[in-house]
Amino acid sequence: MTNFKSLVSGVGSLNKTKKYYNDWSKNYDKTLKIWNYQAPKKSSQFLKKLNKVRANNILDLACGTGLFGLELKKLYPKSIIYGSDISKESLKIAHTKNIYYDLKVNNFEQFNYQKIKFDLISLIGSMTYCKNVDKLFININKNIKEKGFFIFTHRVDLWEKQDFSNILKKFNNSLKIIKISRPINYLPLNKDFNNKIKIRMVLLQKY
Ligand SMILES: C[S@@+](CC[C@H](N)C(=O)[O-])C[C@H]1O[C@@H](n2cnc3c(N)ncnc32)[C@H](O)[C@@H]1O
């Protein structure tokens, strides 16, 4: 049985997270609908409003069952979307939605697509699980095209705890901040998150 309460405090090790999302995969979409999960829709509106990104090749990191992939496909119907996640069971569900050109089981801190550079890389609803942000950002930088973009969301409570503004400042030479949104709702109908835990959306561009 999935312990939803642990989501606020994180799940733990990579293996525990993998198991957690594998176990949850079949009910994930249904549960997130009940909680009125906002990040995928709001992130696609954020991209649309900024109107900066022209995306041919997209990589959706921690794509899960494909909730953000679906929004990407609506926003960039001609794009080729790659997806990866550590949860194989979630990827099986994503596969049935016919969004992704390619799906891989991958840790987002270690991915490497040797022959492709992406116009846009996304990490939606998943920065919470990042163990080493420096490693992630270095890898993102390696895998996006020059002038390519990285969009992610991050919880405001963790942002403050990790001094995330400072981390972004540190990488500002290679990944320029285009926009950081105001805090928005994340899981408004989940009793542990509701209006207590919000997220920011961030768009960065490689120099
Ligand atoms: C809240 S879900 C978000 C999924 C999807 N982006 C969405 O918006 O519905 C978090 C996802 O992160 C994945 N995940 C957690 N840690 C990961 C890691 N180190 N590498 C790849 N995926 C990871 C989980 O398996 C899960 O699918």
The ligand as an SDF file (V2000), in Angstrom:
LIG
                    3D

 27 29  0  0  0  0  0  0  0  0999 V2000
    5.5080   13.2150   -8.9630 C   0  0  0  0  0  0  0  0  0  0  0  0
    6.0740   12.1390  -10.2270 S   0  0  0  0  0  0  0  0  0  0  0  0
    6.0720   13.2390  -11.6290 C   0  0  0  0  0  0  0  0  0  0  0  0
    5.9150   12.4910  -12.9320 C   0  0  0  0  0  0  0  0  0  0  0  0
    5.5860   13.3610  -14.1320 C   0  0  0  0  0  0  0  0  0  0  0  0
    6.6770   14.2650  -14.4600 N   0  0  0  0  0  0  0  0  0  0  0  0
    4.3130   14.1300  -13.8620 C   0  0  0  0  0  0  0  0  0  0  0  0
    4.3600   15.3710  -13.8310 O   0  0  0  0  0  0  0  0  0  0  0  0
    3.2810   13.4660  -13.6740 O   0  0  0  0  0  0  0  0  0  0  0  0
    7.7940   11.9330   -9.8600 C   0  0  0  0  0  0  0  0  0  0  0  0
    8.5120   10.9910  -10.8440 C   0  0  0  0  0  0  0  0  0  0  0  0
    9.9160   11.0810  -10.6210 O   0  0  0  0  0  0  0  0  0  0  0  0
   10.4670    9.8030  -10.8630 C   0  0  0  0  0  0  0  0  0  0  0  0
   11.8100    9.7970  -10.2650 N   0  0  0  0  0  0  0  0  0  0  0  0
   12.1540    9.9870   -8.9750 C   0  0  0  0  0  0  0  0  0  0  0  0
   13.4920    9.9840   -8.8200 N   0  0  0  0  0  0  0  0  0  0  0  0
   14.0130    9.7950  -10.0720 C   0  0  0  0  0  0  0  0  0  0  0  0
   15.3440    9.7060  -10.5730 C   0  0  0  0  0  0  0  0  0  0  0  0
   16.4080    9.8380   -9.7870 N   0  0  0  0  0  0  0  0  0  0  0  0
   15.5130    9.5020  -11.9040 N   0  0  0  0  0  0  0  0  0  0  0  0
   14.4470    9.3830  -12.7300 C   0  0  0  0  0  0  0  0  0  0  0  0
   13.1580    9.4660  -12.3000 N   0  0  0  0  0  0  0  0  0  0  0  0
   12.9400    9.6690  -10.9940 C   0  0  0  0  0  0  0  0  0  0  0  0
    9.4660    8.8670  -10.2190 C   0  0  0  0  0  0  0  0  0  0  0  0
    9.6220    7.5360  -10.6350 O   0  0  0  0  0  0  0  0  0  0  0  0
    8.1530    9.5290  -10.6670 C   0  0  0  0  0  0  0  0  0  0  0  0
    7.7140    9.0090  -11.8900 O   0  0  0  0  0  0  0  0  0  0  0  0
  1  2  1  0
  2  3  1  0
  2 10  1  0
  3  4  1  0
  4  5  1  0
  5  6  1  0
  5  7  1  0
  7  8  2  0
  7  9  1  0
 10 11  1  0
 11 12  1  0
 11 26  1  0
 12 13  1  0
 13 14  1  0
 13 24  1  0
 14 15  1  0
 14 23  1  0
 15 16  2  0
 16 17  1  0
 17 18  1  0
 17 23  2  0
 18 19  1  0
 18 20  2  0
 20 21  1  0
 21 22  2  0
 22 23  1  0
 24 25  1  0
 24 26  1  0
 26 27  1  0
M  CHG  2   2   1   9  -1
M  END
$$$$
